[in-house]
């Protein structure tokens, strides 16, 4: 139990830290990527500004040379050969490329080795384009498998409202993707190492945090064991001495008034010690179930044989009440032909003693709150787990036991708290036999709580349906094979 809790704490600590690190890394990545894109866009816009200044500055190294069109002095054109003829292509991969287009969009000059064949879109804010390279092969185009990504800025060049052409500046996109990929690798490696470190430290710290809890648990375990011994021993001694005293009184030849009084007082003490002993055993059982101290062994239990024994024992206790107690075993279907399965049709994996206590409590309650002439019925059936898609049987078969009575019933408002410890529907609750009202025997209010604890210990569930004046039905469903 403590190892599982420690493991859950370490996992939660590691998971929360991993999520926070992922959020932080995502923020860093987005910030760096945005910064790189902005830097490239600023560079491209700066190149455009330099070229634009060259329109009026004769000292620019890349001066654009204008010449009038025919005899019209108000219209100009750029002499491409004179302006760009001396430029040569560079072999560097990260250089900035320029393209000059005519006012009609025709490519006139470019520093690129191959035209991009991308339509012109005036954009000063920058855009990323994907260029699919094509190569000629037997008059057919074969598309390359490695597209080229570029960051581009396109500017319209005008003089006195006359469009002279379009200037497009391109920069390789790998200036963003390459450092971005390296950053992703570095962040992933850092986060991985950090998560491993956090997991190790979380495991260590959760162990430190669980140490005081473990010490408290050990003290509780020791207290439970000591209380079991310290409470049982005096109760056993009291009960033994009372029985010896009663036996001595039975052997006395004369019974005086004093001896009769002693006898009555000792019988009262005996009943109280028996009730106290039962209460102590119930409390210790629940304490062990809650703390996980109980290490009951589970083995195959034929539930039909178990119920037969319990019903026979209860029938010996109710001859004077004239209550019909019956056990109904629902047979297997005729279609079932497996001999091994038929032999173990009502067998489950569980603890025999706990199951006997469970059904003894439920049947005894049913008999107690059923008036004379009533009926208590116990029904055992096997519920097969059928796959809804294939229609075939699977391993989720269960055994269902119903304990029904025709007793006084339980109020609807009491059903939600019926399995609470020390909760009793009504301490003065009575049931009637004929015209005589007989007070119900006082109980500790732990019977149904113990029944629920046993059912949950066997990974099953218990339900109750009741109507006042009609009766009550407890339905217990237990898996045939426990799954941990």
C-alpha positions in Angstrom: 0.0 0.0 0.0 2.8 2.5 0.9 4.8 1.6 -2.1 1.8 2.2 -4.4 1.2 5.5 -2.7 4.8 6.5 -3.0 4.8 5.5 -6.6 1.7 7.6 -7.3 3.2 10.6 -5.6 6.4 10.3 -7.6 4.4 9.9 -10.9 2.2 12.9 -10.2 5.2 15.0 -9.2 7.1 14.0 -12.4 4.0 14.5 -14.6 3.3 18.0 -13.3 6.9 19.0 -13.6 7.0 17.6 -17.2 3.9 19.6 -18.2 5.4 22.8 -16.8 8.7 22.1 -18.6 6.8 21.5 -21.8 5.0 24.8 -21.5 8.2 26.6 -20.7 10.0 25.0 -23.7 7.1 25.7 -26.0 7.3 29.4 -25.0 11.1 29.5 -25.5 10.7 27.8 -28.9 8.0 30.2 -30.1 9.9 33.2 -28.9 13.2 32.2 -30.6 11.4 31.2 -33.8 9.5 34.5 -33.9 12.7 36.4 -33.3 14.5 34.7 -36.1 11.7 35.4 -38.5 11.6 39.1 -37.5 15.3 39.4 -38.0 15.1 37.9 -41.5 12.2 40.2 -42.4 14.1 43.2 -41.1 17.1 42.2 -43.2 15.0 41.8 -46.3 13.2 45.2 -45.8 16.6 46.8 -45.2 17.8 45.6 -48.6 14.7 46.9 -50.2 15.3 50.3 -48.6 18.9 50.4 -49.9 17.8 49.7 -53.4 15.0 52.3 -53.2 17.6 54.9 -52.0 19.7 54.1 -55.0 16.9 55.6 -57.2 18.0 59.0 -56.1 21.6 58.5 -54.8 24.3 58.3 -57.4 26.8 57.1 -54.9 25.1 53.8 -54.3 27.1 50.8 -55.4 24.0 49.3 -57.0 22.7 52.5 -58.7 19.6 51.9 -60.9 20.2 53.6 -64.3 17.1 55.2 -65.8 16.6 56.3 -69.4 13.6 58.0 -71.0 11.3 56.0 -73.2 11.6 57.3 -76.8 11.2 61.1 -76.7 8.9 61.3 -73.8 10.9 62.9 -71.0 8.2 62.1 -68.4 8.4 58.4 -68.8 11.4 56.3 -67.8 12.6 52.8 -67.8 15.5 51.0 -66.0 18.4 50.0 -68.1 18.7 46.4 -66.8 22.1 45.6 -68.4 23.6 48.8 -67.2 22.2 48.5 -63.7 22.7 44.8 -63.0 25.0 43.6 -65.8 28.1 43.7 -63.6 26.5 41.6 -60.8 27.6 38.0 -60.5 26.0 35.0 -58.8 27.4 34.0 -55.4 27.9 30.4 -54.4 26.9 30.9 -50.8 23.7 29.2 -49.6 22.7 31.9 -47.1 23.0 34.9 -49.4 20.2 37.3 -50.3 18.9 36.9 -53.8 17.4 39.8 -55.9 14.9 39.6 -58.8 13.8 42.4 -61.0 10.5 42.2 -62.9 9.0 44.5 -65.5 5.8 46.4 -64.8 3.9 43.5 -66.6 5.5 40.9 -64.2 8.1 39.6 -66.6 11.4 38.5 -65.0 14.2 40.7 -66.4 17.1 40.0 -64.1 17.9 37.6 -61.2 20.8 36.5 -59.0 19.2 33.0 -58.8 20.6 30.3 -61.1 17.1 29.2 -62.0 13.9 31.2 -62.1 11.4 30.5 -59.3 8.3 30.7 -61.4 6.3 32.2 -58.6 3.7 34.9 -59.3 4.4 38.4 -57.9 2.6 39.4 -54.8 3.5 42.8 -53.3 4.2 42.1 -49.6 6.4 44.3 -47.4 5.7 42.2 -44.2 7.4 39.1 -45.5 6.0 35.7 -46.5 7.3 32.1 -46.7 6.9 30.3 -50.0 7.6 26.8 -51.0 9.4 26.4 -54.4 9.2 23.0 -56.1 12.2 22.7 -58.3 11.5 21.1 -61.7 14.1 19.7 -64.1 13.7 18.9 -67.8 14.0 15.3 -68.9 13.0 14.3 -72.4 10.7 17.3 -72.8 8.9 16.2 -69.6 9.3 17.7 -66.2 10.4 15.6 -63.3 9.5 17.1 -59.9 12.3 17.1 -57.3 11.7 15.5 -54.0 13.3 18.4 -52.0 11.3 21.7 -52.2 13.0 24.9 -51.5 11.7 27.2 -48.8 12.3 31.0 -49.1 11.4 34.0 -47.1 10.5 36.8 -49.5 9.7 40.6 -49.6 8.3 42.1 -52.8 8.2 45.9 -53.4 6.8 47.9 -56.3 9.3 50.5 -57.6 7.7 53.8 -58.8 9.0 57.2 -60.1 6.5 60.0 -60.3 3.6 57.5 -60.0 5.1 55.5 -62.9 5.6 51.8 -62.1 9.1 50.9 -63.2 9.0 47.3 -62.1 9.0 45.0 -59.1 11.9 44.1 -56.9 11.7 40.8 -55.0 14.2 39.9 -52.3 14.6 36.3 -51.1 16.4 34.7 -48.2 16.7 30.9 -47.6 14.3 29.7 -45.0 16.8 27.3 -43.4 18.1 30.2 -41.5 15.0 29.7 -39.4 14.5 25.9 -39.7 18.1 24.9 -38.9 18.4 26.8 -35.6 14.8 25.9 -34.8 15.5 22.2 -35.2 18.7 22.4 -33.1 16.7 24.3 -30.4 14.0 21.5 -30.4 16.7 18.9 -30.0 18.4 20.8 -27.2 15.1 21.4 -25.4 14.0 17.8 -25.8 17.3 16.6 -24.5 17.2 19.0 -21.6 13.5 18.2 -20.7 14.2 14.5 -20.9 17.2 14.8 -18.5 15.2 17.1 -16.3 12.2 14.8 -16.1 14.5 11.8 -15.2 16.1 13.9 -12.5 12.7 15.1 -11.2 11.4 11.5 -11.3 14.4 10.3 -9.2 14.1 13.2 -6.8 10.3 12.8 -6.6 10.8 9.1 -5.7 13.3 10.1 -3.0 11.2 13.0 -1.6 8.0 10.9 -1.7 9.8 8.2 0.3 10.8 10.9 2.8 7.2 12.2 3.0 5.9 8.6 3.5 8.2 7.8 6.4 6.1 9.5 9.1 3.0 7.9 7.6 4.7 4.5 7.6 5.6 5.0 11.2 2.1 5.9 12.1 0.8 2.9 10.2 3.2 0.6 12.1 2.0 2.1 15.4 -1.6 1.6 14.3 -0.8 -1.9 13.3 0.9 -2.6 16.6 -2.0 -0.9 18.5 -4.5 -3.1 16.6 -2.6 -6.2 17.5 -2.2 -5.1 21.2 -5.8 -4.1 21.4 -6.9 -7.4 20.0 -5.0 -9.2 22.7 -5.8 -6.8 25.5 -9.5 -6.7 24.8 -10.0 -10.3 24.2 -8.1 -11.6 27.2 -10.2 -9.9 29.9 -13.4 -10.6 28.1 -12.5 -14.3 27.9 -11.5 -14.4 31.6 -14.8 -12.7 32.6 -16.8 -15.1 30.5 -14.9 -18.1 31.9 -15.3 -17.1 35.5 -19.0 -16.4 35.0 -19.5 -19.8 33.4 -17.7 -21.5 36.3 -19.8 -19.6 38.8 -23.0 -20.6 37.1 -21.8 -24.3 37.0 -21.0 -24.2 40.8 -24.5 -22.8 41.4 -26.0 -25.6 39.4 -24.2 -28.1 41.6 -25.5 -26.6 44.8 -28.0 -28.8 46.6 -30.1 -25.9 48.0 -31.0 -22.8 46.1 -31.6 -19.9 48.3 -32.9 -16.5 47.3 -29.4 -15.1 47.3 -28.1 -17.8 45.0 -31.0 -17.1 42.6 -30.1 -13.4 42.6 -26.4 -14.3 41.9 -27.5 -16.6 39.1 -29.5 -13.8 37.4 -26.8 -11.3 37.8 -24.2 -13.7 36.4 -26.4 -14.4 33.4 -26.7 -10.7 32.7 -22.9 -10.4 33.0 -22.5 -13.3 30.6 -24.8 -11.8 28.0 -23.0 -8.5 28.2 -19.6 -10.0 27.9 -20.8 -12.1 24.9 -22.2 -8.9 23.3 -19.0 -7.0 24.1 -16.8 -9.8 22.7 -18.8 -9.8 19.5 -18.5 -6.0 19.3 -14.7 -6.1 19.8 -14.4 -8.8 17.1 -16.4 -6.8 14.7 -14.4 -3.6 15.3 -11.1 -5.4 14.9 -12.3 -7.0 11.7 -13.3 -3.7 10.2 -10.0 -2.1 11.4 -8.0 -4.8 9.7 -9.9 -4.4 6.5 -9.4 -0.6 6.5 -5.7 -0.7 7.3 -4.9 -3.6 5.0 -3.5 -5.7 7.8 -5.7 -8.6 7.1 -3.9 -11.1 4.9 -6.7 -13.6 4.2 -5.9 -16.4 1.8 -8.2 -16.8 -1.1 -9.0 -20.2 -2.6 -11.7 -21.8 -4.7 -15.0 -21.8 -2.7 -18.1 -23.7 -3.9 -20.7 -21.1 -3.1 -23.6 -23.5 -3.4 -22.2 -25.8 -0.6 -21.4 -22.8 1.5 -25.0 -21.5 1.3 -26.4 -24.9 2.0 -24.4 -25.0 5.3 -25.5 -21.5 6.3 -29.2 -22.2 5.5 -29.1 -25.4 7.5 -27.6 -23.7 10.5 -30.1 -20.9 10.4 -33.0 -23.3 10.1 -32.1 -24.8 13.4 -32.5 -21.4 15.1 -36.0 -20.6 13.9 -38.3 -23.6 14.6 -40.6 -21.5 16.8 -41.0 -18.6 14.4 -42.5 -20.7 11.6 -40.6 -18.9 8.9 -40.1 -20.6 5.5 -36.4 -20.5 4.7 -35.5 -21.8 1.3 -32.5 -22.0 -1.0 -32.9 -21.9 -4.8 -29.9 -22.8 -7.0 -30.4 -21.7 -10.6 -29.2 -24.6 -12.8 -26.8 -24.1 -15.7 -28.3 -23.8 -19.2 -28.9 -27.0 -21.2 -26.6 -25.6 -23.9 -23.6 -25.8 -21.6 -21.8 -29.1 -22.2 -18.3 -28.5 -20.6 -18.0 -31.1 -17.7 -15.3 -29.0 -15.9 -17.4 -25.9 -16.1 -20.6 -27.7 -15.0 -18.7 -29.1 -12.0 -17.5 -25.7 -10.9 -20.6 -23.8 -12.0 -21.0 -22.0 -8.6 -17.3 -21.9 -7.6 -15.5 -18.7 -7.0 -12.1 -17.6 -5.6 -12.6 -16.1 -2.1 -12.2 -16.6 1.6 -14.6 -19.3 3.0 -14.8 -17.9 6.5 -15.6 -14.3 5.4 -18.2 -15.5 2.9 -19.9 -17.6 5.7 -19.9 -14.5 7.9 -21.4 -12.4 5.1 -24.3 -14.6 4.3 -24.9 -15.5 7.9 -25.4 -11.8 8.7 -27.7 -11.2 5.8 -29.9 -14.3 6.4 -30.0 -13.7 10.1 -31.2 -10.2 9.6 -33.8 -11.3 7.2 -35.1 -13.9 9.6 -35.0 -11.4 12.5 -37.2 -8.8 10.8 -39.6 -11.3 9.2 -42.7 -12.0 11.2 -44.1 -15.5 11.9 -45.5 -17.1 8.8 -43.3 -15.1 6.6 -40.8 -16.3 4.0 -37.1 -15.8 3.4 -35.7 -16.9 0.1 -32.0 -17.3 -0.9 -31.3 -17.5 -4.6 -27.9 -18.3 -6.2 -27.3 -17.8 -10.0 -24.4 -17.5 -12.3 -24.2 -14.5 -14.6 -22.1 -15.2 -17.7 -20.0 -12.4 -19.2 -21.0 -12.2 -22.9 -19.2 -10.1 -25.4 -21.8 -7.9 -27.1 -19.9 -7.8 -30.4 -18.9 -11.4 -30.9 -21.5 -13.0 -28.7 -18.9 -15.3 -27.1 -18.4 -15.9 -23.4 -15.6 -14.1 -21.8 -13.9 -14.4 -18.4 -16.1 -11.8 -16.6 -18.5 -14.3 -15.2 -20.1 -13.5 -11.8 -22.1 -15.2 -9.1 -25.2 -13.4 -7.9 -26.9 -14.1 -4.5 -30.3 -12.6 -3.6 -31.6 -12.7 0.0 -35.3 -11.8 0.0 -37.7 -11.6 2.9 -41.3 -10.6 3.5 -40.4 -8.6 6.6 -41.2 -5.1 7.8 -39.0 -3.4 5.2 -36.7 -0.4 5.4 -37.8 3.3 5.0 -36.6 4.9 1.8 -34.8 7.7 3.7 -32.7 5.1 5.6 -31.4 3.2 2.5 -28.5 5.6 1.7 -27.0 5.2 5.2 -27.9 1.6 5.7 -24.2 0.4 5.4 -22.8 3.1 7.7 -21.1 1.9 10.8 -23.2 2.0 14.0 -26.2 3.2 12.0 -29.5 1.6 13.0 -32.7 2.4 11.2 -34.6 2.8 14.5 -33.4 1.6 17.9 -37.0 1.2 18.9 -38.0 -0.5 15.6 -40.4 -3.4 16.2 -41.9 -6.1 14.1 -45.2 -7.7 14.8 -46.1 -11.4 15.2 -49.8 -11.7 15.1 -51.1 -9.0 17.5 -48.1 -8.9 19.7 -45.4 -6.4 19.2 -42.0 -7.7 20.0 -39.1 -5.3 20.4 -36.2 -6.1 18.1 -33.0 -7.1 19.8 -30.5 -4.4 20.2 -27.5 -4.7 17.8 -24.3 -2.9 17.4 -25.1 -1.6 13.9 -22.0 -3.2 12.4 -23.5 -6.2 10.7 -24.2 -4.6 7.3 -21.0 -2.6 7.5 -19.1 -5.9 7.8 -21.1 -7.4 5.0 -20.2 -4.5 2.7 -16.5 -4.7 3.7 -16.4 -8.4 2.9 -18.1 -7.9 -0.5 -15.6 -5.1 -1.4 -12.7 -7.3 -0.2 -13.9 -9.8 -2.8 -14.2 -7.0 -5.5 -18.0 -7.4 -5.7 -20.8 -5.1 -4.9 -24.0 -5.2 -2.8 -27.4 -3.6 -3.4 -30.5 -3.3 -1.4 -34.1 -2.8 -2.4 -36.9 -2.5 0.2 -40.5 -1.4 0.6 -42.1 -1.0 4.0 -44.6 -3.7 4.7 -43.6 -5.7 1.7 -40.0 -6.9 2.3 -36.3 -6.4 1.6 -34.0 -7.9 -1.0 -30.2 -7.8 -0.8 -28.4 -8.5 -4.0 -24.7 -9.6 -3.8 -22.6 -9.9 -7.0 -19.2 -11.5 -6.7 -16.7 -12.1 -9.5 -15.7 -15.7 -10.0 -12.0 -14.8 -10.5 -10.4 -11.9 -8.7 -8.5 -9.3 -10.8 -5.9 -7.2 -9.2 
